[in-house]
Amino acid sequence: MSPRSASVNEEMRRRSRRRLLDATVELVSERGFEATTLGDIADRAGSARGLISYYFPGKRQLLQSAVHRMMHLTLQEALERAPAPSGPRAGQEWLARAIDAILALAQDRPVLMRAHMAGLLQQEGFIQCAEQQRLAVLLREAVAKYGSPDPDMDYPLLRALLMGAVVAQLLPGAPMPLARLRAELFSRYGLPWSLGVPPGEEPSGGTPPQFVLPQR
């Protein structure tokens, strides 16, 4: 039997890594971070326990990469949803879809997202991984299509606002409702409530008719 080619080996490694990331999302969503062991993840992924150490320094880093991949895929699906944005409000629609996609994850995966946000505040901090970079590219593109004169400066602000809104939805004992947080973000960017995927009726107060990004 001839040895596998380098490209075949690389594809097998990518698949193994993806299975570990998918298993992490599933198990942490079901059980929480502390109750999920690396052995559980390896078993769910059908992988050897030692393979996790080959790809990730530890469980916290594995979780960050897994959540960033889920966020990237969720955002990509939202931005690629037909029909594609067009017309004078196309840029606003791109940004509305991006905001809605991220905010919805706190509703759809509260246990997972709470563990992820808690991990960002741990000593390890924010991990720059391939999955995070793909997510950053999509968010930056949404800001650019919206009409930002400096996406590299405005993208980190959008990321910070979204992170804050996710945390506010998940705050134990005092969660903020999704619609109120969405209204605040849409107001910040002058987005009509009807764009994206509105979560019901707009809260009282509405959104202002126009927002102009500061020129630099």
QUICOR-V368911 format. One record per backbone hydrogen bond with DSSP energy under -1.0 kcal/mol. CO is the residue of the C=O (numbers start at 1). NH is the residue of the N-H. Records with the same first field share a line. If there is no record, write none. Layout:
CO = NH ; NH
//
This chain:
5 = 9
6 = 10
7 = 11
8 = 12
9 = 13
10 = 14
11 = 15
12 = 16
13 = 17
14 = 18
15 = 19
16 = 20
17 = 21
18 = 22
19 = 23
20 = 24
21 = 25
22 = 26
23 = 27
24 = 28
25 = 29
26 = 30
27 = 31
28 = 32
33 = 36
37 = 41
38 = 42
39 = 43
40 = 44
41 = 45
42 = 47
48 = 51
49 = 52
51 = 55
52 = 56
58 = 62
59 = 63
60 = 64
61 = 65
62 = 66
63 = 67
64 = 68
65 = 69
66 = 70
67 = 71
68 = 72
69 = 73
70 = 74
71 = 75
72 = 76
73 = 77
74 = 78
75 = 79
76 = 80
87 = 90
89 = 93
90 = 94
91 = 95
92 = 96
93 = 97
94 = 98
95 = 99
96 = 100
97 = 101
98 = 102
99 = 103
100 = 104
104 = 108
105 = 109
109 = 113
110 = 114
111 = 115
112 = 116
113 = 117
114 = 118
115 = 119
116 = 120
119 = 122
127 = 129
129 = 133
130 = 134
131 = 135
132 = 136
133 = 137
134 = 138
135 = 139
136 = 140
137 = 141
138 = 142
139 = 143
140 = 144
141 = 145
142 = 146
143 = 148
150 = 153 ; 154
151 = 155
154 = 158
155 = 159
156 = 160
157 = 161
158 = 162
159 = 163
160 = 164
161 = 165
162 = 166
163 = 167
164 = 168
165 = 169
166 = 170
168 = 176
171 = 174
177 = 181
178 = 182
179 = 183
180 = 184
181 = 185
182 = 186
183 = 187
184 = 188
185 = 189
186 = 191
192 = 195
198 = 200
203 = 206
//
